[in-house]
């Protein structure tokens, strides 16, 4: 028996027969719908008192018959978002509207989201007879301007229809030309960024824009072309889709229009949320943690760094292995599906846990080696100065400027993942060891922080910490807060710290003067060596003060020991 889809509950035997008869209809390539198909749909709607639709293949056969309710249809799952660039689904939807209403938002969403050839509505009068007809089809847009569809009608039923085959051929040719002329430069495709903010928070809009700007920097560093940015301010995130269901439909329409394959959320998605969004949109879905993990996977160079990234990826993936979601499959390739370790992500929980155990054991051995290297440096009697700070604050650039280290320094987030140590010669003739560390970022993924904790602890043996701050960033105050929180988590908040205000060349004269007068900081431009003289002088002063404090404590301890022995 032919299968009926949708709301088939409570249908009478005569209604079922009327619906099954629709499968017998054939539609030639020059027609949107034949009078016979329209009559069968109208009769079935009159019998069921529900909307009835047919998905008609270009071959002319009816592939699906769908029953809705009085005001809407729910289409069956007909596959992925698009079969190919510039091509449609080769299915058109012809359905009834019981109350003589025109095409609805749901109709247009189905048209664009599912890449249907066309959606046609047969508008019935109160007697259930066809009265008017309207149809819509997809159209290309440029630079996101205009509607991604065109609506024709409504026209009185019986008015001549356009040649369906010629219309679709012309549209597909236009879409193909549009796709060829569109420049795609990023290696990992096109993405839409999504941020959901708390509208009750003061300055919510400005905060949301700042957060989205940072997410954009992360995504571009990961190799993604950003085609749209979406901000929604809500009382609280939607528990299923994070943004509202209606807003998500708008995003899907934008994705289709702009050729985006990926949605990137500026938050951590639960496994259920990622699965629900991917199922609803047929798009690849990533969250902030996945983007950061991907950047680390691309940039890790040492054996230590690669193992730490793989460990963080596995710990992130373990709770999600039960979800069958393309966003978690390394077979899809690209951002979120790359890593230095295993080439196959579809592994069982048992094997994943075994791999986590082996990685943790190997990293413990490498940590012992790092500890030994630090012990040897400590035995050299050279003081250690560690450079820390928010990612892309200019830490590696400062190391290069002060020591001619020649390490990688890019205007990208997390350009440095492996700690570098170089000898620095101070103006007073003293030598110190200067180390560069991994950059910090707000809401650092906990698994990544745990994996790289040993690397962060390179600063634990430092005599002095240089906290580099990019003062040209409007959010540098929040960056300082994030850095202090991470130092506190590492137990380094009591270590002597000198704040280095970088990129002062981008500030106005008054702002630069205000920074220069701060007792706990010094302003520089890491690109200009001439601006670092004051910094070197301050480092010498700090180290002299630290030496004096240590000598005083040592003398006090010795005096107490002698007094105790006496």
Residue, then its C-alpha position, 0 to 999 in steps of 0.5 A: x500500500x502507498x505510504x501516507x506521511x504526517x498527521x494520519x491519526x483518526x482518518x476514515x477509510x474513505x479519507x485514506x482512499x482519497x489520499x492514496x489516489x493522489x499517488x496515481x496522478x502524473x504531472x508533465x514537466x511543463x506544468x506546476x500542477x495538473x487539474x487532476x492533481x489539484x482536484x485530488x488534493x482538494x477532494x482529500x482536504x474536503x474529506x479530511x478537513x486538513x491541509x493535504x500536500x504532494x511532493x512531486x518529482x521532476x519525473x512527474x511522479x508523486x513521491x510523497x503524500x502528506x497530511x497536515x492539520x487545518x493550518x500547516x503541513x509537516x514535511x517528511x525527512x527528505x535528506x540533507x540540506x542540498x544535494x549540490x551547489x546550485x541545484x535544487x531538490x528535484x521535488x516541488x510541493x503542491x498543497x492546499x490551504x483550507x481558508x483561502x490564505x496565501x503562502x505562509x512563512x512555514x511554506x517559504x521556510x520549507x522552500x529555502x531550507x529544503x531547496x525545493x524546486x517550488x512550493x505551490x498553494x491551492x487556496x480553497x473556498x469555504x465549499x472546498x473548491x479551488x479558488x486561487x493559486x500561488x507559488x514561490x521559488x528560490x532566487x539568488x541574492x547578492x551580498x545578503x541583500x534581498x529575499x532568497x525567494x520570489x512569490x507569484x500570485x495569488x492568481x485566480x485558479x485556472x489562469x495559465x501557469x509558467x513552463x515549470x521545466x524551463x523556469x527551474x532550468x533557468x533558476x539552476x543556471x542562475x544559481x550555478x553562475x552565482x556560485x562560480x562568481x562567489x569568492x571563497x577564500x577560507x579553507x574550511x568553508x563559510x560560517x555564521x557566528x551566533x551569540x546569545x546575550x543576557x538582555x538584563x545585563x548592563x551594556x548587554x549589546x556592547x558586551x555581545x558585540x565584543x564577545x562576537x568579535x572575539x569569536x570571529x577572531x577565533x574562527x578566522x584563526x581556525x581558517x573559517x570564512x565568516x559570512x554573517x554574525x547573529x546576536x540575540x538578547x534574551x532573558x535566558x538561552x533556549x534550552x534546546x536551540x540556545x536561540x529561539x526556534x523562529x530565530x533559528x529558522x531565520x538563520x537557516x534561511x541566511x545560511x542557504x542564501x549565503x552558502x554557509x555550511x557551519x553554525x558556530x555558537x559563542x557558548x558551550x553546547x551540550x550534546x543534546x543541544x548540538x544534536x537538536x540544532x544539527x537535526x533542525x538545520x542540516x548544518x554543521x554545528x560547532x561551539x566555542x570550545x571546538x573552535x579553540x580545540x581546533x586552533x590548538x590542533x593546528x598549531x601544536x608543534x611539540x610532541x607534548x603539545x600534540x598529546x595535550x591537544x588530543x587528550x583535551x579533544x578526547x575528553x570533550x568528545x567522550x560524553x558526545x560519542x552517543x550522539x550521531x552528529x556530523x559536527x562530531x565526526x572527523x570524517x567530515x573534515x575541516x574545523x572541529x574534525x581535525x587533530x594530531x592524534x587518531x585519524x578516526x573519531x568514531x571509536x567506542x567509549x571503551x577505546x576512548x577511555x583507554x586512549x585517555x589513560x595512555x595519553x595521561x600517562x605519557x604526559x606525566x613522563x613529559x611533565x617530569x622532563x619539564x620539571x627536570x629542565x626547570x630544576x636545572x635552570x633554577x640551579x644556574x642561579x639565573x632569575x626566571x621572568x615569565x611572560x603571561x597574558x591574554x592571547x594575542x596581547x603581544x607576548x611572543x612579539x615582546x620575546x622576539x624584540x627583547x631577545x631576538x628569539x625569532x619565534x613565531x609571532x602572528x596577529x592571530x589567537x594562540x600563535x604560541x602553544x609551546x613554551x620558549x625560554x631565551x636568555x635576556x641581557x639586562x642593561x645593568x649587566x645581569x642575565x635572566x631567563x625569559x619564558x613565553x607561555x600559552x595565551x589565556x582566554x576567557x572561559x578556557x575549555x576546562x579539559x584544555x586547561x587541565x591538559x595544558x596546566x603543566x605548560x601554564x605552570x612554566x610560570x610557577x618557578x618564575x621570580x617575576x611575571x610580566x603580565x602583558x596587556x593589549x591596551x588597544x583592545x576595548x575589552x582589556x579590563x576584562x582580559x586583565x580580570x581573566x588573567x588574574x583568575x587563571x593565575x589564581x587558579x594556578x596558585x601564582x597570584x602571590x608571585x611578584x608581577x609587573x604589568x606591561x601595557x602593550x600597543x600604546x602606540x595605538x592610544x591617544x597621548x592622554x591615555x599613554x600618559x595615564x598609563x605611564x604614571x601607573x606605579x605597577x605597570x609600564x607602557x611599551x610597543x613590543x614592535x619598537x625596541x626603543x620603547x622597552x628601555x623603561x621595561x628593562x629598567x623596571x625588571x632590574x628594579x623588581x629583581x633587585x627588590x626580590x633579591x633584597x626581600x629574599x636576603x632579608x627573609x633568609x637572614x631572619x630565618x637564620x637569626x630565628x634558627x640560631x635563637x632557637x638553638x641557643 
